Amino acid sequence: MITYNELTKKYARAGKDDVAFHRVARKVLGAEYGNACQDANEAFIAGYNSGNVTTRENLARKSANLVILKLLREYGVSNWLDLDGPQAKRKPVNNARQSFISQTVKDREFKSDCGLWGRKL
């Protein structure tokens, strides 16, 4: 079984990019970086075992990096290559309930004296 460190040493260019990526992740995540690496290691093993001989190393590295990238996005980093540059603002997710309410339901009001719903005037 190959480890993540052995894989980055095997491919020089991938090693440089991965070192830079992990340096940024360590800087942004701080104390959470250790937990993120444990989750990334589990994803690395699962990715390595799921691929065939030619793709398993790339699949494993991608799946490990995606785990850490997900945490970086939760911390507000959308472009890890340029931390000093402006980060793209994420659009807030609409409440699921808002999209399912029809206009007829929105036009109703509750009448407390009789306990029934009526139309808004």
C-alpha positions in Angstrom: 0.0 0.0 0.0 1.4 3.4 -1.0 1.0 6.4 1.3 0.3 10.0 0.4 3.9 11.1 1.2 5.4 8.4 -1.0 3.0 9.5 -3.8 4.1 13.1 -3.6 7.8 12.1 -3.7 7.2 9.9 -6.7 5.8 12.8 -8.8 7.9 15.9 -8.5 5.3 18.4 -9.9 2.4 16.9 -7.9 4.7 17.1 -4.8 5.3 20.8 -5.2 1.6 21.6 -5.7 0.6 19.4 -2.8 3.2 21.0 -0.5 1.8 24.4 -1.4 -1.7 23.3 -0.9 -1.1 21.7 2.5 0.9 24.8 3.6 -2.2 27.0 2.9 -4.5 24.4 4.6 -2.3 24.4 7.7 -2.3 28.2 7.8 -6.1 28.5 7.4 -7.4 25.5 9.4 -5.0 25.8 12.3 -5.8 23.2 15.0 -8.4 21.6 12.7 -5.7 20.5 10.2 -4.9 17.3 12.2 -8.5 16.2 12.1 -8.7 17.1 8.4 -5.7 15.0 7.6 -7.2 12.0 9.3 -10.3 12.3 7.2 -8.2 12.9 4.1 -6.2 9.7 4.9 -9.4 7.6 5.0 -10.5 9.1 1.7 -7.0 8.5 0.3 -7.2 4.8 1.2 -10.7 4.5 -0.2 -9.8 6.2 -3.4 -6.6 4.1 -3.8 -8.6 0.8 -3.4 -11.4 1.8 -5.7 -9.3 2.6 -8.8 -7.6 0.4 -11.3 -3.8 0.2 -11.7 -3.4 3.3 -13.9 -5.8 5.6 -12.1 -5.7 4.7 -8.5 -2.9 7.0 -7.5 -4.5 10.0 -9.1 -7.9 9.1 -7.6 -6.5 8.7 -4.2 -4.7 12.1 -4.3 -7.8 13.8 -5.6 -10.1 12.4 -3.0 -7.7 13.3 -0.2 -7.4 16.9 -1.4 -11.1 17.3 -1.9 -11.7 16.5 1.8 -9.4 19.3 2.8 -10.6 21.7 0.1 -14.2 21.2 1.4 -13.0 22.4 4.8 -11.2 25.3 3.3 -14.4 26.4 1.6 -16.3 26.2 4.9 -13.7 28.7 6.2 -14.3 31.0 3.3 -11.3 30.3 1.1 -12.5 29.9 -2.5 -9.1 30.4 -4.2 -6.3 28.7 -2.2 -3.6 29.8 -4.7 -4.2 33.5 -3.9 -5.1 34.0 -0.2 -4.4 37.7 -0.3 -6.7 38.3 -3.2 -10.4 38.9 -2.8 -12.3 35.7 -2.2 -15.6 35.1 -4.1 -18.6 35.5 -1.9 -20.9 32.5 -1.8 -24.6 33.0 -2.4 -26.7 32.2 0.6 -28.8 29.1 0.1 -32.5 29.7 0.1 -34.7 28.1 2.6 -36.3 25.0 1.1 -39.6 25.9 2.6 -39.7 29.2 0.6 -39.6 27.4 -2.7 -42.4 25.0 -1.9 -45.0 27.5 -0.7 -47.6 28.4 -3.4 -49.0 31.8 -3.9 -52.5 30.8 -2.7 -51.0 29.7 0.7 -49.1 33.0 1.0 -52.4 35.0 0.3 -54.1 33.4 3.4 -54.2 34.9 6.9 -55.1 33.3 10.2 -58.3 34.6 11.9 -57.8 34.0 15.6 -61.4 34.7 16.5 -62.8 31.7 14.6 -59.6 29.7 14.3 -59.9 29.4 10.5 -57.8 30.7 7.6 -59.1 33.3 5.3 -58.0 35.5 2.4 -55.9 38.6 2.9 -57.6 41.7 1.7 
